[in-house]
Amino acid sequence: MRNLQITLTAIALTLAAGTAAKAEEGMWTFDNFPIARANQTLGTSIDQAWLDRVRLSSVKFGGCSAGIVSAQGLVMTNNHCVATCVANLSTQETNYAETGFAPRTREDELKCPGGSAEILTEITDVTARLHAAGEGLDGQAFTRARDAEAGRIEQEACAGDANFRCQVVSLYRGGQFKLYKFRRYTDVRLAWAPEDRAATFGGDLDNFSFPRFAIDAAFIRLYENGQPVATPTHFKWKADRPVEGTPVFVSGSPGSTQRLLTQDQLMTVRDVVLPLDQLIASELRGRMIRFSEESEENAFIAMDPISGVENTYKRGRGRMAALTDPAFMARRAEAEADFRARYAARSDTSGTDPWTALAAVQPAMRELYPAMALLEGGTGVGTTGAGGGSQLFSWARTLVRGAQEREKPSAERLPEYADSRLAAVQSSLFAERPVYPSLEQLRLEWWLSKTREWLTVDDPRVRGLLRRESPEGLSERLVEGTSLADPAVRRALWEGGLAAIEASDDPMIQYLLSIQDETRAVRADWEARVEAPTSQAAERLAAARFAAYGDSVYPDATGTLRLTYGRIEGSDVPGQRFGAFTTFGGLWDRATGAPPFDVAPKLLAARDRIDPDTVMNMAVSSDTIGGSSGSPVVTEAGEIVGANFDSTVLTQRNAYGYDRDVNRSVIVTTAAVTAALRDVYGMERLVEELGAE
């Protein structure tokens, strides 16, 4: 389904910056990158051919970014981006998160269950078709007409070819619509990953901070027909010591920014969205920590989920700090005032202005958000949503809704089940993934209890969810009774269609069938009262934005490929003073031997083989956000010098506005990765493939 995070981003993309983007600001699309401005700012000489090579060398991997680094399909990303793959391939007896994964030969590389990787090959403007599709319509009819037209465009462009994925992307919140065509690979294999302790040294204490001392890097390889994919276009590996002040470019798929919110919309995020997200995420974190402490098995099961929740919670904390910063909010208010003044000065405006129209939507959004977040989608920070992250629940909902929707013509379905998107749905549904009933029950129980708490016991939708059962009893019954952990069962139900679903005696399937009326009604209400009027007002605001600022304003991040730029440099502002680099020598000094400052055993054993002056991590002034993890950091020569894996806590305000003084991305260097491969893990074959000395 349309993830609520995307919906919230759509709501956000409605306010142009008060002035054109300056200096390093902007997550730019590849078809509107300011080449001249970047060259002038950095003293570089990139051109369109350079942009094309970078685009074709950049990879989207799940919710992360990555870069091709050899002609044999080798791709570098972050270790935390392959954590789910590592967990799925591990057992308690063979735990690659503890030992690292260092295959001796290419034949020993293991397939990531359900993993897929994509390379953006084409961008086409389809704005006129989408605008025409919604003309004269209101409410849910407007939303569904746009969705149907997007599905038709995607189907036409990809024509059922499973090697490609087509996606209509909204930019400038309806100001532009682009068709993105991706080359898709569904055989993605893990080629190397260090121990978790090497990639997460410092743990949550060091997260969103600098100095950092983490080898948060990993390699995957793209395969097709059982063979590595030939990738003649790729980044050139550069393992030399980085130089402070060097201009660099960061290519990745940042997930979501909300810089273009109106002030009224921003208050809804501050007062409603973030408090719900943060409060229930904090409880999930507590439940998972308690669960992990109950046994060694539970600690193994919960390791990756806890890391994700902690990361999400700290990100939300940084964003809330931005929304309560008077100086930051004053700058945003000034920007909005400038835009409104430009709009008012035009002679071709009449009727209700877009700001007033958007303000009128906020009471409905404040009212509907909790139910929409808990019963239908993920939230702005991605910790809640129907099922609370339960994989079994997610599979059941896909099976039930997929069967119901496929009874309709493609244009009349929920957009996630249009013909153009079914290949991706099936790939995820049929993937073999381990399922841990104890964790599944924890997630379901937490979700049911929080939904009851936030919507209240007497809410008819809560009564529909629980009937006369408790969250504890219902979650236990569903998890113990379902057979959906078996991919063969899921495939049979999918291929059997609605008849098979309705005839199934699986309790999880029957439960999802029983709550469709309540959950679908929540979504329909949201689309009619929030999504549609927001989109219509935003489209008018987008036109005003282009009239006022032209194409010097970049669109908000939407999970699509973007290019940013900056320099390798430290920071010198209150609360954030540091140099540009950390070294292995600094790692040894920081290590205490006790978690989270205990060095991974293999890394510690190689201490005498590693030059202590080798740079581990570095800070860069580029414009990044969540989803940028794994983004290749490249020079104007097309050389990769690192991969983005973090940012500082002050940088979390980046969701709402770029501040060059505090914005710093944290990069693991190719120098550190080369040293780890060669001196720690004995991966000489990869060092040779990379062309490193």
TAJOQUI-V424825 format. One record per residue. OMEGA is omega in whole degrees, -180 to 180 (* if undefined). Layout:
# TAJOQUI-V424825
omega:OMEGA
omega:OMEGA
This chain:
# TAJOQUI-V424825
omega:178
omega:-178
omega:-176
omega:176
omega:178
omega:179
omega:180
omega:176
omega:178
omega:178
omega:-175
omega:-168
omega:-171
omega:-178
omega:179
omega:174
omega:-177
omega:177
omega:177
omega:180
omega:-177
omega:174
omega:-175
omega:-176
omega:170
omega:170
omega:-167
omega:172
omega:-175
omega:178
omega:177
omega:-180
omega:-178
omega:-175
omega:-176
omega:-179
omega:179
omega:179
omega:180
omega:-179
omega:-172
omega:-175
omega:-179
omega:-179
omega:178
omega:179
omega:-177
omega:179
omega:176
omega:178
omega:-179
omega:180
omega:179
omega:180
omega:-177
omega:176
omega:-177
omega:-173
omega:170
omega:-177
omega:-176
omega:177
omega:-177
omega:178
omega:-177
omega:-180
omega:179
omega:-173
omega:175
omega:-180
omega:-179
omega:174
omega:179
omega:-173
omega:176
omega:174
omega:177
omega:173
omega:-179
omega:176
omega:176
omega:-176
omega:179
omega:176
omega:179
omega:180
omega:-179
omega:-180
omega:-175
omega:167
omega:178
omega:179
omega:178
omega:-175
omega:-177
omega:176
omega:179
omega:-174
omega:-170
omega:178
omega:-176
omega:-177
omega:-177
omega:-178
omega:178
omega:-180
omega:180
omega:177
omega:-172
omega:-178
omega:176
omega:-178
omega:178
omega:-178
omega:175
omega:180
omega:-175
omega:177
omega:-178
omega:-176
omega:-177
omega:173
omega:-178
omega:179
omega:178
omega:-175
omega:-175
omega:-179
omega:-179
omega:178
omega:-180
omega:-177
omega:-177
omega:-175
omega:177
omega:-178
omega:179
omega:173
omega:-176
omega:178
omega:178
omega:-178
omega:-177
omega:178
omega:177
omega:-180
omega:-178
omega:180
omega:177
omega:178
omega:179
omega:180
omega:-180
omega:-180
omega:179
omega:-173
omega:-177
omega:174
omega:177
omega:180
omega:-176
omega:178
omega:-179
omega:171
omega:179
omega:-177
omega:173
omega:-175
omega:175
omega:177
omega:-178
omega:-180
omega:177
omega:177
omega:176
omega:169
omega:-180
omega:173
omega:177
omega:178
omega:-176
omega:167
omega:-171
omega:177
omega:-178
omega:173
omega:-178
omega:-175
omega:179
omega:-177
omega:175
omega:173
omega:178
omega:173
omega:178
omega:-178
omega:176
omega:-176
omega:-175
omega:179
omega:-177
omega:175
omega:-178
omega:180
omega:-179
omega:-177
omega:-177
omega:178
omega:172
omega:10
omega:174
omega:-178
omega:-173
omega:172
omega:-177
omega:-179
omega:177
omega:176
omega:168
omega:178
omega:178
omega:179
omega:174
omega:-177
omega:177
omega:-178
omega:175
omega:-180
omega:174
omega:-177
omega:-179
omega:176
omega:-178
omega:177
omega:176
omega:-178
omega:178
omega:-174
omega:179
omega:177
omega:180
omega:-178
omega:180
omega:-179
omega:-179
omega:175
omega:178
omega:178
omega:-178
omega:-177
omega:-179
omega:-176
omega:-179
omega:-170
omega:-173
omega:166
omega:-179
omega:-177
omega:-174
omega:174
omega:166
omega:179
omega:178
omega:179
omega:-179
omega:178
omega:176
omega:177
omega:-178
omega:-171
omega:-173
omega:-171
omega:-176
omega:178
omega:178
omega:-179
omega:-174
omega:-177
omega:-178
omega:176
omega:180
omega:178
omega:178
omega:179
omega:180
omega:180
omega:-179
omega:178
omega:178
omega:178
omega:-176
omega:-177
omega:-176
omega:-180
omega:176
omega:179
omega:179
omega:178
omega:177
omega:-177
omega:-171
omega:-173
omega:-178
omega:178
omega:180
omega:179
omega:179
omega:-179
omega:180
omega:179
omega:-179
omega:-178
omega:-179
omega:176
omega:179
omega:178
omega:178
omega:179
omega:177
omega:177
omega:178
omega:-176
omega:177
omega:177
omega:-175
omega:-178
omega:179
omega:-178
omega:178
omega:178
omega:177
omega:179
omega:178
omega:179
omega:179
omega:179
omega:178
omega:-180
omega:-179
omega:178
omega:177
omega:179
omega:-178
omega:-178
omega:-180
omega:-178
omega:-174
omega:178
omega:178
omega:179
omega:-178
omega:-180
omega:-175
omega:180
omega:179
omega:179
omega:179
omega:176
omega:-179
omega:-180
omega:-170
omega:177
omega:179
omega:-180
omega:179
omega:180
omega:-170
omega:-173
omega:-177
omega:-180
omega:180
omega:-179
omega:-173
omega:-174
omega:-175
omega:-169
omega:166
omega:-179
omega:-178
omega:177
omega:166
omega:-177
omega:-180
omega:-178
omega:-178
omega:179
omega:176
omega:-179
omega:177
omega:179
omega:179
omega:178
omega:-179
omega:178
omega:-179
omega:-180
omega:177
omega:-180
omega:-177
omega:-178
omega:178
omega:179
omega:180
omega:-176
omega:-178
omega:173
omega:-176
omega:170
omega:-175
omega:-176
omega:-178
omega:-177
omega:164
omega:-169
omega:-178
omega:179
omega:173
omega:-178
omega:-176
omega:-175
omega:-175
omega:-180
omega:179
omega:178
omega:-179
omega:180
omega:179
omega:-176
omega:-175
omega:-177
omega:178
omega:179
omega:175
omega:179
omega:-179
omega:-174
omega:-178
omega:178
omega:177
omega:-179
omega:178
omega:-178
omega:-180
omega:180
omega:178
omega:-179
omega:-179
omega:-179
omega:179
omega:178
omega:177
omega:-179
omega:-175
omega:-178
omega:178
omega:-176
omega:-174
omega:177
omega:-179
omega:-180
omega:177
omega:177
omega:177
omega:179
omega:-171
omega:-171
omega:-180
omega:180
omega:175
omega:175
omega:-178
omega:-178
omega:-179
omega:-179
omega:179
omega:-179
omega:-177
omega:-176
omega:-179
omega:-174
omega:-174
omega:175
omega:-175
omega:175
omega:-180
omega:-179
omega:178
omega:177
omega:180
omega:-179
omega:-179
omega:179
omega:179
omega:-177
omega:178
omega:176
omega:-173
omega:180
omega:179
omega:179
omega:-177
omega:179
omega:-176
omega:175
omega:177
omega:-175
omega:179
omega:177
omega:-179
omega:178
omega:179
omega:176
omega:-175
omega:-176
omega:-177
omega:-179
omega:-178
omega:-174
omega:177
omega:179
omega:177
omega:-179
omega:-180
omega:179
omega:179
omega:-179
omega:-176
omega:-171
omega:-178
omega:-172
omega:-176
omega:-180
omega:176
omega:-179
omega:-178
omega:178
omega:-179
omega:179
omega:177
omega:179
omega:178
omega:178
omega:178
omega:180
omega:180
omega:179
omega:-177
omega:-171
omega:-178
omega:-178
omega:177
omega:174
omega:-178
omega:178
omega:173
omega:176
omega:-178
omega:-178
omega:180
omega:-173
omega:179
omega:177
omega:176
omega:-179
omega:-180
omega:180
omega:173
omega:-179
omega:177
omega:-177
omega:-179
omega:176
omega:180
omega:-180
omega:-178
omega:-180
omega:-179
omega:176
omega:-174
omega:-170
omega:163
omega:-176
omega:175
omega:176
omega:176
omega:177
omega:-180
omega:180
omega:-176
omega:-175
omega:177
omega:-176
omega:180
omega:179
omega:1
omega:-178
omega:174
omega:-177
omega:178
omega:-174
omega:-179
omega:179
omega:180
omega:-179
omega:-178
omega:-174
omega:-176
omega:-179
omega:-175
omega:175
omega:-177
omega:180
omega:178
omega:-178
omega:178
omega:-176
omega:178
omega:179
omega:-178
omega:-176
omega:-177
omega:-175
omega:-176
omega:180
omega:177
omega:-172
omega:176
omega:179
omega:-180
omega:-178
omega:176
omega:177
omega:-170
omega:178
omega:178
omega:177
omega:-179
omega:180
omega:178
omega:-177
omega:179
omega:177
omega:178
omega:176
omega:-178
omega:170
omega:-179
omega:-177
omega:178
omega:180
omega:-178
omega:173
omega:178
omega:177
omega:-173
omega:179
omega:-178
omega:177
omega:-174
omega:-178
omega:-175
omega:-175
omega:176
omega:173
omega:-178
omega:-169
omega:167
omega:-172
omega:174
omega:176
omega:180
omega:-180
omega:179
omega:179
omega:180
omega:-180
omega:-172
omega:-168
omega:-176
omega:-168
omega:177
omega:-178
omega:-178
omega:-179
omega:177
omega:177
omega:179
omega:180
omega:180
omega:-178
omega:-180
omega:179
omega:*
